[in-house]
């Protein structure tokens, strides 16, 4: 299947990720006699088969030094002959995780639904179970990876919530600035301004800052009370905020980029799982599909769809967690820059 090469090209050593977030689901159906492919009876190929390929990504513990978590990708190619029950798998992954799991599932003490090939329907049920092994790996460890990102982020930015807001003491008592007090002070200031300089009594203490604004006359001879004095704004103790360096901001940006990458990977994984489930749901309606597979694999169909739905729901929940983390990162960055 040529489309499988699109997924293979995403592998290889790279200094910087290129096409790392590429993913998808491709398929080819040849069930009808008029669409059948190459027939090789000696190899168990009747030409009536379906082929599919897809790519999933997972998060796994890093074995070496450096970052404790890393994103791994898996490319899968699968074909199944609906007449002979012959199945083929090509799984490309950079470590032995899936190989060990499939060997364990198909061993003498493995899962019976995976290692049963006595008939075409049992061979088909085995392919569904194998898909579930691959899909389970793509949904594992996301909870712990997001916990790691949250812990790193909180440890670096939690101190932005600790600065103490200090309210400066006003030089004028609140009682001095009551509406009645303002009116009396304004009248006293106007009265003293008309006295001769020699006869002016000792001026009462008036603060120089803030300066009392001049009252304005209203109709009827009444004076308008002056507005309240300018109150200095609350002062924030930025001692803790000054601890943030450019290196800290780079680390916060790195966490944000990892969270954005994780949210995109979860979206693509959910899309692939949905396409895989929809493919098997609709393929049974194609011309040439053996009706005995529907009747004999009904329970396998149901378990397959329910299991995939469970993995999808868990990924959606982790997707919501990352969205919340990204909102927190944006808010904390605003506090730091403030």
URTA-V51274 format. One record per pair of residues at least 4 apart in sequence whose ideal C-beta (glycine too) atoms are under 7 Angstrom apart, sorted by the first residue. I is the first residue (numbers start at 1). J is the second residue. D is the distance in whole Angstrom. If there is no record, write none. Layout:
i=(I:I)
j=(J:J)
d=(D:D)
//
This chain:
i=(1:1:1:1:3:3:4:4:4:5:7:7:7:8:8:10:10:10:10:11:14:21:21:23:23:23:23:24:24:25:25:25:25:26:26:27:27:27:27:28:28:29:29:29:30:30:30:30:30:30:30:31:31:31:31:31:31:31:31:32:32:36:36:37:37:38:38:39:39:39:40:44:44:44:45:45:46:46:46:48:48:48:48:49:49:49:49:50:50:50:51:52:52:53:53:54:54:54:55:55:55:56:56:56:56:56:56:57:57:57:57:57:57:58:58:58:58:58:58:59:59:59:59:59:60:60:60:61:61:62:62:62:62:62:68:69:69:71:72:72:74:74:74:74:74:75:76:76:77:78:78:79:79:80:80:80:81:81:82:82:85:85:85:85:85:87:87:91:93:93:96:97:97:98:98:98:99:100:101:101:102:102:102:103:104:105:105:105:105:106:106:106:110:110:111:111:112:113:113:113:114:114:114:116:116:117:117:117:118:119:120:121:121:121:121:121:122:124:124:125:125:125:126:127:128:128:128:129:130:131:131:132:132:132:133:134:135:135:135:135:136:136:138:139:139:139:141:142:142:143:143:144:145:146:146:146:146:146:147:148:149:149:149:149:149:150:150:151:152:152:153:153:153:153:154:156:156:156:157:157:159:159:160:160:160:160:162:163:163:163:163:163:164:165:165:166:166:166:167:168:168:170:171:172:172:172:172:175:176:177:177:177:177:178:179:179:180:181:182:182:182:183:183:183:184:185:185:186:186:186:186:187:187:188:189:189:192:192:195:195:206:210:210:212:213:213:215:215:215:215:216:217:218:218:218:238:241:244:244:244:246:247:248:249:250:251:252:252:252:253:254:255:255:256:256:256:257:258:259:259:259:259:260:261:262:262:263:263:263:263:264:265:266:266:266:266:267:267:268:269:269:270:270:270:270:271:272:273:273:273:273:274:274:275:276:277:277:277:278:279:280:283:284:284:289:291:292:293:294:297:298:299:300:301:302:303:304:305:306:307:308:309:310:311:312:313:314:315:316:317:318:319:320:321:322:323:324:325:326:327:328:329:330:331:332:333:334)
j=(28:51:53:77:26:53:8:53:77:9:53:55:75:75:92:19:20:22:73:92:18:264:265:55:57:268:272:54:55:54:272:275:276:52:53:50:51:52:279:50:51:50:283:286:35:36:37:47:48:49:50:35:48:50:82:286:287:288:289:287:288:47:48:47:49:45:47:45:46:47:45:81:84:86:81:86:81:83:84:81:82:83:288:79:80:81:82:79:80:283:79:78:279:76:77:76:272:276:73:74:75:74:134:135:138:269:272:71:72:73:138:265:269:72:74:137:138:140:141:69:71:141:142:145:70:72:141:68:69:66:67:68:69:70:148:145:148:265:93:94:91:92:93:98:134:92:91:134:90:89:127:87:88:87:124:127:85:86:289:290:117:119:120:123:124:123:127:98:97:98:100:101:137:102:134:137:103:104:105:133:106:130:133:107:110:110:111:114:133:110:114:115:114:115:115:129:116:125:126:129:126:129:130:122:126:122:123:126:122:123:124:125:292:293:296:297:126:293:297:129:297:300:130:131:132:300:304:133:134:135:276:136:304:307:137:138:139:273:308:311:140:311:269:311:314:315:145:146:318:147:318:148:149:150:318:321:322:325:151:152:153:255:258:259:325:154:325:155:156:255:157:255:325:329:158:248:251:252:252:332:240:243:241:332:335:336:240:236:237:238:240:241:237:234:236:234:235:237:234:232:235:231:207:176:177:207:229:181:181:181:182:228:229:182:183:225:184:185:186:225:226:187:223:225:188:189:212:190:215:223:226:191:223:192:193:212:200:203:199:200:212:229:230:226:226:227:223:224:225:226:224:223:222:223:224:242:336:248:249:336:250:251:252:253:254:255:256:329:333:257:258:259:329:260:326:329:261:262:263:322:325:326:264:265:266:322:267:319:322:323:268:269:270:315:318:319:271:319:272:273:315:274:312:315:316:275:276:277:308:311:312:278:312:279:308:281:305:308:282:283:304:289:289:294:293:295:296:297:298:301:302:303:304:305:306:307:308:309:310:311:312:313:314:315:316:317:318:319:320:321:322:323:324:325:326:327:328:329:330:331:332:333:334:335:336:337:338)
d=(6:5:6:6:4:6:6:4:5:6:6:4:4:6:6:5:7:5:6:6:6:5:7:5:7:4:6:7:6:4:5:4:6:7:5:7:7:4:6:7:5:5:6:6:5:6:5:7:6:6:7:7:6:7:6:5:6:3:6:5:4:4:5:5:7:7:6:6:6:4:4:7:5:4:6:6:6:4:5:7:6:5:6:5:6:4:6:7:6:6:4:6:6:6:4:6:5:7:6:7:5:5:7:7:4:6:6:6:7:5:7:5:6:5:7:5:5:6:7:6:6:5:6:4:6:5:6:7:7:7:6:6:6:5:7:5:6:7:7:6:7:7:5:7:7:4:6:6:4:6:7:7:5:5:7:6:7:4:7:5:7:7:4:4:7:6:5:6:7:5:5:7:7:6:7:6:6:6:6:6:6:7:6:6:6:4:5:4:6:5:6:4:6:5:7:6:6:6:7:5:5:4:6:4:6:6:5:6:5:7:6:6:6:6:4:5:6:6:6:7:5:4:6:7:7:5:4:7:7:6:7:6:7:5:7:7:7:6:6:5:6:7:5:4:6:6:6:6:4:6:6:6:7:6:6:5:6:7:6:6:6:6:6:6:6:6:6:6:7:6:6:5:7:6:5:6:6:6:7:4:5:7:6:6:4:6:6:5:5:6:5:6:5:5:6:7:5:6:5:5:6:7:5:5:6:6:6:7:5:6:6:6:7:7:7:6:6:6:6:4:6:7:7:5:6:6:7:7:4:5:6:6:7:6:7:7:6:7:6:5:7:3:5:6:4:6:4:6:7:5:5:6:5:7:5:6:7:5:7:5:6:7:6:6:6:7:7:7:7:6:7:6:7:6:7:5:6:6:6:5:5:5:7:6:6:5:7:6:5:7:6:6:6:5:6:5:6:7:6:6:6:6:6:5:7:6:6:6:5:6:5:6:7:6:7:6:6:5:6:6:7:7:5:6:7:7:6:5:7:6:7:6:6:7:6:6:6:6:6:7:6:6:7:6:6:7:7:6:7:7:7:7:7:6:6:7:7:6:7:6:6:6:7:7:6:6:6)
//
